[in-house]
Every structure is written in C-alpha cells, then in structure tokens.
Amino acid sequence: MRVISQSAKRKRKRLIMDLIFIVVLIAIDQLTKYLAVWKLKDKPAFKIIDGVLELNYLENQGAAFGMLQNQGGFFIFVAIIVLGVIGYILDKTPNAGKYTLLHVLLSLIAAGAVGNMIDRIRLNYVVDFIYIILINFPIFNVADMYVSFSTVILVFALLFYYKESDLSFISFNQKKYRELN
C-alpha cells in the first residue's frame, strides 16, 4: 500500500483547485461568447457607455487584435505548447503561499488559451465582442482579458516580486542550477 505524504496531498489539492478555477473561467468565457452570438450577431453595436464602451460582434480569424488572419492551426499548436508549459510549471510549483499568485496568473492564461482554442476548433474563428471606443482599442473577448491582464501582472511579478531563487523549481536540470549558484 502506497502512503501519500501530506505535502503530496496538498499539492494534489492545489492542482485540483487550479483545474476547477480554469474550468470555471472557461465556462464564463464560453457563456459570454454564446450570449454575444445570441444577442449581438447581425445586429448594430450595443452601447454601454456612449463614446466609451460598446458590445460589437466580430468573428476574428486571426490572433489578438486581428493579426495573422486565417492561421487557426498555428494558433492551436501554440496554445497546446503554452498549455504544456503552464501544466509543467503548475505541477513543479512549491506549495508555499507565495506561489498562489503564480497559480492564479497561470490558470488565467491557461483558461484564456483554452477558451479561444475551443472557438478556433469549433468555429474556425474566435468570437470577439468588447470594444473600447474611447481609445479605438481592437475588439476583444473575456479570454483575451484573462491572457492580457494576467500576462502583464505576471511580468511585473517576475520582475519585482519573485526572486530568481524562488523560481529555481522550473529548471529542468536542478543539479546544474545549484552549481551555478
């Protein structure tokens, strides 16, 4: 009979919580896209704040901001690689409280990647519908917000919150990393 340590149980619980969080985020993204198709497709834009924010349906066959149109296979491939890297990092992340931020940010990025990947596989385009008129920002969706906001916060966290030694668990070669220090 195999005995599982308390640390391993906590790690498994953390990963299950990450997965539940990701599934809930994906559900929210997919629900908002469903509502956008139902309420906005083939209709004029819905103004939320006149001259500032509106809901405007768009079928985006490109990446963020409409770049690289009709490259769905490439985006699916990139999303799978990103999800693999995120899965690896989440699995290797220590159970200390200081890594909660990392779990949340990586889960948001994963949920955004999966949310848009579902659209690409199912529809061959991504449903976008949020438009900030005030700054003429490209139309986007909830999954894009997950990825964009969490990536910016992740960059700041990596630059100013986590120390290099805090991230040593990511190294593929722990022995080599220890020798460098």
N, C-alpha and C positions, 0 to 999 in steps of 0.2 A: 504494500500500500504506500503510495507516494504522499508525503507530507508537504503541503504548500506553506511557505513561510508567510508571516504577517505582511512583510514587505511586498511579496509577490501578490498577495490578496489585495493590498491597497493599490498596487499598480494595475491589476486587472480591473478593479472597481473604477479607477481613474479613466482607463481606456474605454470602458463601457459607458461612462458618463460623457466622454468625448464623442463617442459614436451616437449616443442619444441626442446630444446637442447638435451634431451635424445633421441628423435626420430631421429634427425639428426645424432647423434653419432651411434645409432643402424644401420641406413642406411649405414653409412660409413663402419662399421664393416661387415655388410652383403654383401656389394658390394665387399670389399676386399676378402672375403671368396669365393664369386662367381667367381671372377677373378682367385683366386688360384686354384679352381677346374677346371676351363676352361683352364687355361694356364699351370698348374703345375702337375695335376694328371696324373700318369703313365708316367711321363717324368723325365729326370735327373734334378738335382738341377740347379737353375739359379743363377749364381754367380753375385753378385752386386759389392762387393769388395773382390777380391781373397784372401782367407785365413782369412777373417774377417766376411763377411756377405753374406748369400745366402738365396734364397727362395726355400724351400724344403717342398713339400706337405706331410701332415701327418693327418691321421684320429685318433684323440685322444678320446678313450672311458673312460678316467679317468679324474682326476682333473688337476690342474696346475702341469706341469712337469710330467704328466703321472701317477700320484699317484692314488690309489683307482680305478683301472680299472673296467669297467662294473658295475658302481654304479649310472647309469643315474637317476633313480628315486630319490635316496638320494640327488643328486646334484640339481635336480629340486625343491625338497622340501626345501633345504637350500636356494636356490635362492629366492623362494617365501617368506620365512621368512625374509631374508635380505631386499627384496624389501618392505615388510610391515613396517619394522623398518625405512628404509630410507623415505618412504612416511610419516610416523608419524612425524619424525624429521623435514622434509621439511615443513610440514603443521604447526608445532609448532614454527618454527624458526622466530624470530622477523624480522621486515622489515628494520632494521638498516644496513647501508653499510658494517659494519664489518663482516656481515654474508654472504656476497657474496662469499667469498672463500669456506665456508661450503656448500653453494648451488652448486657451481661448482664441488667440490670434490664428494659430494654425488650423483650428477647427473652422473658423470663419472662412479662411482661404479655401479649405477643402470643400466646404459647403457651397461656396460660390462657384468653384470649378465644376463640381458635380451638377449644380443647378443649371448652368449654361450648357454643360455636356449633354444633359438629358434633352434639352431643346435641340441641340445640333443632331443628335441621333434620331430623335422622334420627328422633328420638323424640317431638318436641314437648314435651320436658321435659329437665331435667338430672338425671343420676344423682348423688345425694349419699349418703355412707355413713360419714363420720368424725364421731363425736360425743364431745365432751369433757364428760362428765357432771359433773365436779368444779365447773365454772363454768356449767353448763347452757348451753353455747355452742351456737348453731344447727348443725345437721348440715351438713357441707360436703364438698368433694372435693379432689383434688390440684390441679386447675386453679384452684380458689378460693385455695388456698395460694400458688400461683405469683403470682397477681394481688395478693393481700393483702400478703404479705411484701415483695414487690418494690416495691409502691407505697409502703409505709411507708419502706423503705430509700431509695427514690428521693426522697421528700420531704426526708429528712434530708440526702441527698447534695446536693440543690439548695439547701438552706438553709446547709449547713456545709462542703461540700467544693468544689463548683464555684462559681467567681466569675461575676458577670454577664458579664464579657468572655469567659469560657470558653464561654458559650452563644450568643455573637453569631451563630454559623453558622445558628441556627434562624430568624433574622429573614428575612421574605420580601423586605424592602427593605434590602439591605445599605448602600446609599448613605445612606438616611435614618438608619439606626442609627449610622453613622460621624459624621453631622452632629450627633447628639445628644451625642456624647462630646467 
